[in-house]
């Protein structure tokens, strides 16, 4: 079941940058969500500017493919936030909006998942970490449908099954594995602080939903999958477009040169 993950005895270099990205994001998430729990709309906008600044700074050290993935992740996640929160009401922020720091925050969260996935620690202990995540998230999901919590969590159990598919059948299992930690961290802090709240009943299927759902990482894995799968298409399209413009310019220059003779 864990064959998609690297063996523990494969040596991999530890990159300080990867741990720096993860540490910065974990801290920024905690601080910003706690502040926003009682902050003003102006503070939200200020945190948005700060978050964009941090994201751009972190992207300077990444290659073109990762930068493209982050751009796609931000665009797709932002559209998803407006649809799932504003339109569907699956969860609601304090000001019934999508806070200004959320779009760049999604970029930092995605970049953190990538950084952790390629870090020496995750690559060395991938199978043990995967087993830990499956057990913890599985127990959390079972507890949500056991009847003990006042607010049931049928959606969480369903999302947990989807998360397992991403984890063991997806193209980038290490990224999905790493995503569990940062997304669970931000969801637990955000809901505990009251920065947003998940609807008790999921609006589409009518199932009970935890605050947050236990398998909520699956939604973020969708963003990751779109970013990873979409980046090559975007880059190939850009390369072809540049080639077309260059060839067109070359033909134009040849015609102009012939006309001047």
Backbone torsions as a table, in degrees:
resi	resn	phi	psi	omega
1	UNK	NA	-28.3	-178.6
2	UNK	-102.3	20.6	-175.4
3	UNK	-68.2	-20.0	179.7
4	UNK	-74.9	-9.5	-176.1
5	UNK	-101.2	150.0	-177.8
6	UNK	-62.8	153.8	174.4
7	UNK	-73.9	147.7	-176.1
8	UNK	-65.8	-22.8	-175.0
9	UNK	-91.3	5.3	177.1
10	UNK	-81.8	120.7	-178.2
11	UNK	-73.2	137.7	176.2
12	UNK	-140.1	141.9	-179.3
13	UNK	-71.5	143.0	174.2
14	UNK	-88.0	125.6	179.9
15	UNK	-108.0	120.0	-178.7
16	UNK	-60.1	-35.3	-179.4
17	UNK	-57.8	-41.2	-178.8
18	UNK	-61.5	-42.9	-179.9
19	UNK	-71.4	-31.9	177.1
20	UNK	-65.0	-45.4	179.1
21	UNK	-59.4	-47.0	-178.3
22	UNK	-64.6	-45.3	-179.3
23	UNK	-62.5	-45.2	179.7
24	UNK	-60.6	-45.0	-178.1
25	UNK	-67.0	-43.8	178.7
26	UNK	-59.6	-42.2	179.3
27	UNK	-68.4	-45.1	-179.6
28	UNK	-61.8	-39.9	178.9
29	UNK	-61.4	-49.5	-178.5
30	UNK	-61.8	-47.3	-176.8
31	UNK	-66.1	-47.0	-176.3
32	UNK	-66.9	-39.5	-178.0
33	UNK	-71.2	-36.1	177.1
34	UNK	-68.3	-41.6	177.8
35	UNK	-63.0	-43.9	-176.3
36	UNK	-69.5	-19.3	-179.6
37	UNK	-60.8	-26.6	179.3
38	UNK	-134.1	12.4	-175.9
39	UNK	-86.2	179.4	-179.4
40	UNK	-99.6	171.5	177.6
41	UNK	-65.2	-34.6	177.9
42	UNK	-64.0	-38.0	177.4
43	UNK	-66.1	-37.5	175.2
44	UNK	-57.7	-46.7	-179.4
45	UNK	-64.3	-37.7	177.4
46	UNK	-65.3	-42.5	177.7
47	UNK	-64.8	-30.2	176.3
48	UNK	-63.7	-43.8	177.9
49	UNK	-62.3	-43.5	179.6
50	UNK	-63.1	-42.8	-178.4
51	UNK	-64.5	-41.2	176.7
52	UNK	-62.2	-40.4	179.3
53	UNK	-61.6	-46.1	178.9
54	UNK	-62.2	-44.0	-177.4
55	UNK	-62.6	-47.5	179.1
56	UNK	-60.7	-40.6	-180.0
57	UNK	-63.4	-41.5	-179.7
58	UNK	-68.2	-32.6	-177.3
59	UNK	-71.9	-17.8	179.1
60	UNK	-60.4	-30.0	-177.9
61	UNK	-92.0	7.4	-177.6
62	UNK	-106.7	159.5	177.9
63	UNK	-81.7	175.7	-174.8
64	UNK	-62.3	-36.6	-178.2
65	UNK	-65.9	-45.8	180.0
66	UNK	-66.3	-40.1	177.2
67	UNK	-59.6	-42.8	178.3
68	UNK	-64.5	-40.7	177.4
69	UNK	-59.5	-42.9	-179.5
70	UNK	-64.1	-43.1	178.9
71	UNK	-60.1	-45.0	179.1
72	UNK	-64.5	-42.1	180.0
73	UNK	-60.6	-44.2	-180.0
74	UNK	-63.2	-46.0	-178.2
75	UNK	-64.5	-47.3	-177.5
76	UNK	-67.8	-43.0	-179.1
77	UNK	-66.0	-38.7	179.6
78	UNK	-64.9	-42.9	176.3
79	UNK	-62.6	-40.7	179.0
80	UNK	-65.1	-37.3	178.3
81	UNK	-61.9	-46.4	-179.8
82	UNK	-65.0	-37.6	-179.7
83	UNK	-72.6	-51.1	-173.6
84	UNK	-72.1	-35.4	-176.1
85	UNK	-94.6	-58.1	-175.1
86	UNK	-70.2	-47.5	-175.0
87	UNK	-83.0	-50.5	-174.8
88	UNK	-86.4	-27.7	-178.5
89	UNK	74.4	27.5	178.1
90	UNK	-65.9	-30.7	174.0
91	UNK	-153.3	158.5	-173.5
92	UNK	-136.5	129.8	174.5
93	UNK	-79.9	165.2	-174.9
94	UNK	-55.5	-43.3	-177.8
95	UNK	-98.1	16.8	-179.8
96	UNK	51.6	47.4	179.6
97	UNK	-139.9	-173.5	167.8
98	UNK	-110.7	104.8	-175.9
99	UNK	-51.6	148.5	-175.7
100	UNK	-61.1	-25.5	-177.8
101	UNK	-85.1	-8.5	-176.0
102	UNK	-68.7	-48.7	178.9
103	UNK	-56.8	-53.7	177.4
104	UNK	-65.7	-28.0	176.9
105	UNK	-62.1	-39.2	176.6
106	UNK	-62.7	-36.6	177.3
107	UNK	-64.0	-42.6	178.6
108	UNK	-67.5	-37.8	178.9
109	UNK	-65.0	-43.4	178.6
110	UNK	-64.1	-44.8	-179.8
111	UNK	-62.7	-34.4	176.6
112	UNK	-65.2	-41.4	177.6
113	UNK	-61.5	-41.5	178.2
114	UNK	-65.7	-44.2	-178.4
115	UNK	-63.3	-44.4	178.9
116	UNK	-66.3	-39.0	-178.0
117	UNK	-61.9	-32.6	-178.9
118	UNK	-98.3	-1.1	-178.6
119	UNK	-70.1	154.0	-179.2
120	UNK	-60.1	-39.9	-177.3
121	UNK	-63.9	-47.3	-178.4
122	UNK	-66.7	-40.1	-179.5
123	UNK	-67.5	-34.9	-178.8
124	UNK	-72.9	-38.9	-175.0
125	UNK	-114.2	29.5	-173.6
126	UNK	-54.6	-47.2	-175.9
127	UNK	-67.6	-39.4	178.5
128	UNK	-67.7	-40.4	178.6
129	UNK	-65.1	-41.2	179.4
130	UNK	-62.5	-43.4	178.6
131	UNK	-62.4	-41.4	178.6
132	UNK	-61.1	-45.8	-178.0
133	UNK	-64.0	-44.3	-179.1
134	UNK	-62.3	-43.2	-179.1
135	UNK	-67.2	-48.8	-177.6
136	UNK	-63.0	-49.5	-179.0
137	UNK	-67.7	-33.9	178.3
138	UNK	-66.0	-44.4	177.9
139	UNK	-64.2	-42.0	177.6
140	UNK	-58.8	-43.4	-179.2
141	UNK	-68.0	-41.9	178.4
142	UNK	-63.9	-39.4	177.7
143	UNK	-62.3	-35.7	-178.4
144	UNK	-67.4	-24.7	-180.0
145	UNK	-110.9	11.4	-177.6
146	UNK	-80.2	-17.0	-177.6
147	UNK	96.2	-8.6	179.6
148	UNK	-75.8	-46.4	179.4
149	UNK	-70.4	143.6	-179.8
150	UNK	-61.7	-40.8	177.0
151	UNK	-99.7	106.4	-179.2
152	UNK	-62.5	171.3	-176.1
153	UNK	-145.9	62.1	176.6
154	UNK	-66.2	-36.8	178.8
155	UNK	-61.5	-40.9	179.8
156	UNK	-59.9	-41.9	179.5
157	UNK	-65.3	-39.8	178.2
158	UNK	-65.2	-44.0	179.1
159	UNK	-65.6	-32.7	177.6
160	UNK	-62.0	-40.2	177.8
161	UNK	-64.0	-39.9	177.3
162	UNK	-65.3	-39.9	179.0
163	UNK	-61.4	-39.9	178.4
164	UNK	-62.4	-36.8	178.1
165	UNK	-64.2	-45.1	176.7
166	UNK	-59.3	-44.0	-172.2
167	UNK	-67.6	-39.8	-172.8
168	UNK	-109.3	-9.7	178.4
169	UNK	-123.8	-9.6	-177.2
170	UNK	-73.8	166.4	-177.6
171	UNK	-75.2	-26.0	-175.7
172	UNK	-131.8	68.4	-174.8
173	UNK	-60.2	-31.8	-179.0
174	UNK	-67.4	-37.0	177.3
175	UNK	-66.8	-43.2	179.2
176	UNK	-65.3	-37.6	177.9
177	UNK	-63.2	-46.0	179.5
178	UNK	-66.5	-34.2	-179.4
179	UNK	-61.0	-31.6	-179.5
180	UNK	-56.7	-41.4	-173.8
181	UNK	-71.2	-48.9	-177.5
182	UNK	-71.8	-36.3	-178.6
183	UNK	-74.2	-37.5	176.4
184	UNK	-65.6	-39.6	177.5
185	UNK	-57.8	-50.7	-175.9
186	UNK	-71.0	-34.1	180.0
187	UNK	-69.4	-42.3	-179.9
188	UNK	-65.4	-42.3	179.6
189	UNK	-69.8	-45.6	-177.9
190	UNK	-61.4	-43.0	-179.7
191	UNK	-75.9	-36.1	178.7
192	UNK	-66.0	-37.7	-179.4
193	UNK	-78.2	-18.1	-178.6
194	UNK	88.1	17.3	178.4
195	UNK	-67.5	-35.0	170.4
196	UNK	-149.2	166.3	-179.1
197	UNK	-141.3	134.0	177.2
198	UNK	-80.9	143.5	178.8
199	UNK	-63.9	142.1	179.8
200	UNK	-63.4	-37.6	177.3
201	UNK	-116.1	124.6	179.8
202	UNK	-64.8	129.5	-169.2
203	UNK	-70.7	-18.6	-177.3
204	UNK	-93.2	-54.3	-176.7
205	UNK	-91.9	-14.7	-179.4
206	UNK	73.1	22.6	-179.9
207	UNK	-91.9	155.9	176.2
208	UNK	-66.9	148.8	-174.0
209	UNK	-139.2	129.6	179.3
210	UNK	-74.5	170.5	179.7
211	UNK	-126.0	81.1	7.5
212	UNK	-92.4	169.3	173.7
213	UNK	-64.0	145.5	-175.4
214	UNK	-63.6	-36.6	-178.2
215	UNK	-97.8	28.7	-174.5
216	UNK	-59.3	-22.8	178.7
217	UNK	-58.2	-24.5	-179.2
218	UNK	-61.6	-35.8	178.2
219	UNK	-63.9	-40.4	179.3
220	UNK	-71.5	-31.0	175.9
221	UNK	-64.7	-32.5	175.7
222	UNK	-61.8	-44.6	176.8
223	UNK	-60.0	-45.3	-179.7
224	UNK	-61.3	-43.4	-178.1
225	UNK	-64.2	-41.3	178.5
226	UNK	-64.4	-41.6	-180.0
227	UNK	-64.5	-45.5	-178.1
228	UNK	-67.9	-42.4	-179.4
229	UNK	-75.3	-29.8	-176.1
230	UNK	-83.2	-25.8	-176.7
231	UNK	-58.0	-47.7	178.8
232	UNK	-60.7	-37.3	179.4
233	UNK	-64.8	-43.5	179.8
234	UNK	-65.3	-45.8	-178.4
235	UNK	-65.1	-40.4	178.1
236	UNK	-65.0	-40.0	177.9
237	UNK	-63.3	-41.8	178.5
238	UNK	-65.0	-40.4	179.0
239	UNK	-64.4	-43.3	179.1
240	UNK	-65.5	-38.1	179.3
241	UNK	-65.2	-43.3	178.4
242	UNK	-63.6	-40.2	178.3
243	UNK	-64.0	-39.1	179.5
244	UNK	-65.7	-43.9	179.3
245	UNK	-65.7	-38.2	179.1
246	UNK	-65.8	-43.9	179.6
247	UNK	-65.9	-37.2	178.0
248	UNK	-65.3	-42.2	178.8
249	UNK	-65.2	-39.3	179.5
250	UNK	-63.1	-42.8	178.6
251	UNK	-64.3	-37.7	179.2
252	UNK	-66.0	-41.2	178.9
253	UNK	-64.5	-37.7	179.3
254	UNK	-65.3	-43.0	179.4
255	UNK	-64.1	-41.8	179.5
256	UNK	-65.5	-39.0	178.5
257	UNK	-64.4	-41.0	178.7
258	UNK	-66.4	-33.9	-179.6
259	UNK	-71.9	-25.5	-178.8
260	UNK	-83.1	-13.7	-178.4
261	UNK	-77.1	NA	NA
